[in-house]
Amino acid sequence: MKIAFIGHKRIPSREGGIEIVVDELATRMVDRGHQVIAYNRSGHNVAGSEFDGVANGHGKRFSYHGVNVVSVPTIEGKGLAALSSSFFATLQAIKARPDVIHYHAEGPCVMLRLAHWAGIRTVATIHGLDWQRAKWGKFASTYLKFGERTAAKCADEIIVLSESMRQYFQEKYGRSTHFIPNGIEYGEPVSAQEITEKYGLHKNDYVLFLGRIVPEKGVHYLIEAFSKLNTNKKLVIAGGASDSNEYYQHIQQMANQDSRVILTGFIQGQALKELYSNAYIYVLPSDLEGMPLSLLEAMSYGNCCLTSDIPECAEVVEGHAATFQHGSVESLRKKLQELLENDDLVQHYKANATDYIVNKYNWDSVTDQTLNLYGGE
């Protein structure tokens, strides 16, 4: 089959969970003999131009593990990058006439209608209800809702990442969807070296949050709860802003009030592996998620995880991690204190995390199910 991917920022890149998903699916589909085109945005990495790499560059075409990567024109600016890049990507994809175009996220799905009119089979993955995210204003939220409605009306198939999302589409649009979660592979733990030299971090001496620093991730809850704890452990907040500079500045101000809090900025490569490998607890205090890949990654490295009790997190961990009442700083503080004072409980969660998560979520199975929706296998 000839398959096109639209909606991610760039591959190869860790700018967000969507980029990881597209990377994993596209490369596996190439390995199975399919022809894959991935339409990258041009412009800079959302975490900063210092992280620009081979995936950036307007007009560039290159091969990545057999995937044909094409950078399309992109108007950089809050809310405009996804709109413009998905428009130009769709025009190029229609011209290329693939067997299927796979759109990712609600915003890019606005352009799915064009592919539908052109008679090309379309599949949409809804990674989350993006219009609910606090960083978007009224226009952007309205646009994202339009993308959601377009997918519900025009997509040949819709993939969702949680049972709660499947129920949402059934109740709101009367639309049947396919629950195909993300996958994960075994993490390979490494010793603390780079993070020790750069941040003074050692095995089990820090609590970790790793993800985008945006309001719905609840980082402000975590810092406030941690500030009330009597502990010598550090709190590491690893991640960059994503169209949310004001919130990031607020987090910086909160962090400056507690010397135990370390903001690393965007992390990738060896430092990322070391942070996952050596954390005492991984915390995800989100109010809103699609399917959090960082949580899957943390568990794949054998971490004791503490998440909010929203369905999108609770469905993932199924009792194999601790949870707290979402939005409650006091509930988060109590759970953190309990884990910090109970090493046996932490070790129990760590011992079972890796096998549980890797057996539950498998990229090869995800690829099989997705290709079945395309009509290719």
N, C-alpha and C positions, 0 to 999 in steps of 0.2 A: 504494500500500500504506500501511497504518498500522503504524508501526514504533516500538517502545519500546526505550530504552537504559537498562540498570541496571548498576551496579557501579563507575562513576566517582565521584569525589568531587564535583566541581562543574565545569560549563562556564558561561562561558568562564573558564579557569584554567590555570595551568601547575604545578599541585601535583604532577604526575607524568606519566609517559608515557601512561598510560591516558586521562587527561583530554585530551591532545592528539589521540589516536586518535579518541575519541568526537566531539570537536569537528570534526575533519576529515571523518569519515564522515557525521555527522548533517547538517552544512550542505550537503554535496554531494548527499545524498539529497533534501533539500528542493529544491535547485536542479533536480532531475530530476522534480519533481512529486509526491514522496511526502510523506505526513504523518508527522512525527517528534515523539515525546515523549521528553525526556531527564529522568530523575528524579535531581535533585541531592540531595546530603546538605545538611541544614541545619547550622548551627554555624560554627566558625571555620576559616580556612585553616590547614593543617597547619604552614605556615611561620611562623604567628603572626597574631594578629588585625589587626596593622597592614597586612596584605595582603588583608584582607577587601574585597570589592567587590560588584558587582552580582550575582555568582553566589551570594552568601550570603543567608540569611534564611529561617527556618522559616515555612512557609505561603505563601511568595511564589510567584507565577506570573508569568512574563514571556516575551516572544518574543525570541529571539536568532537573527538572520539567518534568521528563519522557523521555527526550531526552538521548539516549545512546551516550556519549561523549568518543571518543577514541583519545589519543594523539599519533601522528606518528613521526618517526625520522625526525629531521630538522637540516640542516646545517645552523647555524647562520652566517650571513654576508650579506652585501648589495647585494640584488638581488638573493641571494642563498636560502633564507628561503622559499620564495614562490615556487621556482622551486623544491627544494628537498621535501618539505612537500606535495605538490600536487602530486608528483610522487609516494611517498610511500602511500599516502592516496588512490590514484587511484588503486594501486595494491591491497590494502586491500579491497577496495570497490568491485572490480571485483570478488574477492574471496567470498565476502558476497552475491553477486548477488542480489542487490536491483532492484526494478522495474524501478527506475529512479535515476540518479546521477545529482544533480544540482550544477553546477560550478559557482563560483562568481569571477569576475574580469578577465582581459585579460591574465595575466601571467599564472594562473592555467589552463586556457583553452588549453594550449599546450598539457596537458595530457589527455584532453577530447578525443583525437584521439584514445587512448588506449581503453577507455571504448566503443567507437564507434566500433572499431574492434572486441571487445568482445561481441557485439550484445546487449549492454545495452542502453536503452533510455537515452538521455542526453538533459539537458536544461542548457543554459548559460545565466547568467545575466551580461551584460556589464555595469559596474557602471560608466565608463568614458573612454576616450581615454588615457589610462595610459602611452602609449609611448610618449605622448607629455609633460609629467611632467619633469620639469627642473632638478630634482635630479638624473635622470637616465643618464648613459653614453651611448655610441654607442651600445655596446653589449646588454645591458639591453633593450634599446629601440627596437632593432631589434628582440629580443626575445619576447617582448610584442606585436609587430606587428604580429609576427608569431602566437601568441595565438589568436589574433583577427581574422586572416585569417582562423585558424583552426576552430574557432567557426562558422564563416561564412560558411565554407565548410561542417563541420561534425555534428554540433549540430542539434538535431531534432527540437528544438525550441530555439529562442533567445529572451530574454527580454531586453528592453532598458528603460531608466529612463527619457527620454525627447523626444519630437517630433523632435528636431534637430538631435538627435542620430539616430532616425528611418530613417530620410531622408539620413543621412550619409551612413548607411548600404545599403540602396536601391540604392544610386548613385554609391557607390564604388564597391559593390559586387553583385548588383542585388538581394539582399537577403531581403525577407520580415521578419520583426520582430514584436514583440508585445510590445506596450507601456504599462507598468505596473509600475506606480510610487511607491515610498515608502509611508508608512503610518505614522500616528502620533496620539497620544492620548492627552487629555487635560492635560496640566501642572498644578500642584497644587502649586500656589505661596506660598512662606514661607518668614518669616521676616529675616532680616540680623542679624545674630548672630556670626556664625563661621567666616564669611568673615570680620566682624567688628573687632573681636578679633585678627585675623591673619593679615589683610591687612589694617585696618582702613577704610573700605568701609561702606557706608550707602545708604539708599534708594535714588535712582535718582542722586547720586553724581558721577557717572562714566559712561563712554562709554565702551562697551564690545566687544571684539573679542574672540570667543571661537572656537578652531579647531586645527588641526595639524599645526605646524610652519614649513611650506614648501614653496618654492618660489611661486608656483602657487596660493597660498592663498592670496598673495598680502599684507602681513603684513607690508612690507617696505613702501608701498604707504601710509598705514594708519598712521604709526608713523610719516612719513614726513609731511603729511597733518595736523596731530594733532599738530605738533610742531609749526605750523604757526597760530594756533588759540589762541585768547585771551579768555581763560576760566579758571575757577577754578576747573572744573571737572577733574577727573582722567581718564586715559586710561588704561584699564585692558586687557592684552594679556594673555589669558588662554589656555594652550596647551603645548604639548611636541614635540620634534623633531621626525621625522620618516625617517631614512636614510638620514638625512639632517643636520648633525652637524655643517658644515661650515656656512650654512645659519642661523641656530639658533644662532651661535656666532655673526654673523653680526647683527642680531636683538637685541641681548644683548648689543652690542656696541651702536646701535642707541638709545636704551632705556636708557642707562646710561647718555645720553646727555640731558634728560628731566626728572626732578624729579617727574613729574605728571604721568609718565608711570610706570605701575606695571606689572612685569612678574611673573605669579604665578606658571609656570610649569604645568604639567598634573594635571587635576582636575576631581574628581569624587565624588559620594555620595552626602552628605548634602551640601557641599560647591558648587557643581555644581548647585544644585537646587537654592541656595541662589543667585548665580551670575546671573542666568537667571531671577529670580524673582524681583531683585532690580535694574537692569540696567536702565539708562535713555534712551539709544539708543543701539541697537545691530548692529554691522557693519560687513559685509562680503565682502571684496574688491577683490574677486578672479578673476584671469584671466582664470581659467579652473576649471570646476566642472563636476560631474556626475549628482547627485541630492543631494544637500547639506542638510543632516539631521539636522545639527546644525541650519540651517535657519528655518526648520520646528519646531524644538524644541523651538527656540527663540520666534517664533510667537505663539506657543501653550501656552507659559507663558504670553502672552499679551504684547509683546515688540513692540515698534516702531523700525522697521528695515530699514537699509540702505544697499543696495547691489549694486554691479557692474551690468551693464546692459547686461551681457552675457545672451544668450538665456536660459541656464539652471537655472539661477536665476530669470530672468524676467518671465518665464513660471510659476514659483512657485507663485510669489507674485501678478501678474496680477493687478498692481495698488494699492494694499493694503500695499505697503511699498514704501519708497523713493529709487530712483536709481541714479547712477552717471555713467559717461562715463568710461568704464573699462580701466585701465592703466593710467588714468589721475589723477595725484596728485592734480592739481588745481581744477578739477571738484569735486573731493572728498572733498577738503577743503571747497569749496563753499556750498556744500550740508550739510556738518557737521555744518558749521556756521549758515546756514539757520535754521536747526533743533534746534540748541542750543539757538537761539534767538527767536524761535517761539514755545512756550510751547503748545499753542492751537493745532498746527499742530501735534506735538508729541502725544498729548493726543488723537487726532482723530485717528491716526494710531493704538495706543494702544487699543482703545475701540473696534476696529473691527477685530483685528488680530486673536484672539483665535478662535472665531466661524468660521471665514472664513477658516482658515487652517485645523481645525479638520473636518469640513464638506466636505472639498475638498479631503482630503487624509485619508483613513481609512484602518487600518491593516487587519480587517476582510475581506474587499473587496479585498485587495491585495492577501490574502491567498486563497480566492475563485478563483480568476483569475489564480493564479499560479497552484493550484491543477487541474484546468481545462486543463492546458497545459500538466501536467503530465499524464492526462487521468484518474485521480482518482475520479473526481466528475463531 
